[in-house]
């Protein structure tokens, strides 16, 4: 026996399927290669054109050839068919080609299911508020398409969308329960090792001329900070990252230096704060210099950098306490001091000669530091994001020829001069300053706040921060990068715009994003344990979680059912009285035939049941007057029903 033919797909359902495909694939155009986005758009336009003109869909061999060609292109583009990016590219390709074989209801169902699955993949790239809103609209369209497939051509568009919205609204309580109680898993949303932790912009383990100048042209948020109480002054906000000790004549690099934690001598108050750090794929935590209390699973390197035991691969919150006035490593090791006096070969000879002249005149380290800072404070030096290119001896070129540079130029040149004069020195990368958001009270530190400064070791004072940039552009520390850079330089528009209304909009938008990050995306296993503790389950295991989840879902189901039943339209009062009369007649073995009206029932009973006919006729007449008459006389109907035998 041959299987039944698949149900045909009516022509009016195709625009719904096109809308579903477009809504679920369009945001991926930002991440997919151009050729794949063009192929997807071409397939959608071709399918819509064939539908509009009533032409036949392509044959199977054409689709098979397109699948092979698309998969080959993905292999060439991504070097694999597996992983996040390649897998999403294949789903987008299959959705586009599926539109060219929409012949049966089964094909339409596959398209909608594929659209639902594609919605999840958008969170691989972005979990922002706009992404969430777009996916809600896409979910509404896909659900309405499914309703339209089952409702047939008689389903109008607006009622279909309204019905889909009602279904999603009824599902929202279940979504909330599952979000709060389903066991949270630490780690990224996907688990594909080859591309799960793609690189993010941020500080590198090395600094060369121009590296930070390029970084500050991004307005992306590096991290947010919430202080307990009054924060220190803006010029004291040095967020410490990698400490760079190895120098090859042009580039400073971090040297892993295992050893004991540094000895910190606090000289002022301690500030407590919590940072929300964006993923940067490195281990440093960018604490305020110098941290005295660290979060769990973190430690302090001998160079005073707070470091996590695992790279920061997802947004994380960390609690710190720091002393901005401090001394550390007063008794630094001899090997460390020797290493921080080293200079490579014979590079940058003019800087060496200048430092040797200073040393011959006065060997006091503090006065040598002062002479170097006095050199930078002269009018010949300028602070700029667009310094000229430097040659084989970049420090010499900067000090004696260009005299235009960014913070890494000044920090590097200062450290070289100090080493050449015999003073241990190194470069520190991190961020300086930040901007308080008056809406939510958080400080926002952007990539444009990236900074480099130097440290020198002075006897009886330990390692001392020296920021040569402050001599050239003091506004950098007091007011931020925008106040220190000349007009017309390539700063992000978000940093340059200073209109009050624009800043107000930005503050509100960033506060909303921060709340989304803190309370929605930041609902991690730790936050879930805190929530369960407030429910009286501090040590909940999987058994208690399953029981709680089942009970909560059952309660939500009962509430939804009760609300649905409560909102059912109530019967007309006259109709309720007529139904009461039918209950009485049923006891006397009298029932109306299907579709029989009250007056027709009274006429039939006049011949079949003369004993009941007068009373039933009175009830039928009173019912018609009560329900359809102008006065709606319910009392006469109620009396007639009461007088039924």
URPERA-V285985 format. One record per helix or strand of 3 or more residues. SS is the DSSP state (hx for helix, st for strand). FROM is the first residue (numbers start at 0). TO is the last residue. If there is no record, write none. Layout:
ss & from & to
SS & FROM & TO
SS & FROM & TO
This chain:
ss & from & to
hx & 10 & 29
hx & 33 & 52
hx & 59 & 77
hx & 83 & 100
hx & 104 & 123
hx & 128 & 150
hx & 156 & 180
hx & 210 & 214
st & 220 & 226
hx & 233 & 235
st & 237 & 246
st & 251 & 253
st & 263 & 265
st & 269 & 276
st & 290 & 292
st & 297 & 299
st & 305 & 307
st & 315 & 322
st & 325 & 327
hx & 333 & 338
hx & 348 & 360
hx & 364 & 375
hx & 393 & 401
hx & 406 & 419
st & 424 & 431
st & 442 & 445
hx & 446 & 448
st & 449 & 457
st & 461 & 465
hx & 468 & 471
hx & 474 & 477
hx & 480 & 483
hx & 492 & 495
hx & 499 & 520
hx & 524 & 533
hx & 541 & 565
hx & 572 & 586
hx & 597 & 607
hx & 609 & 627
hx & 633 & 641
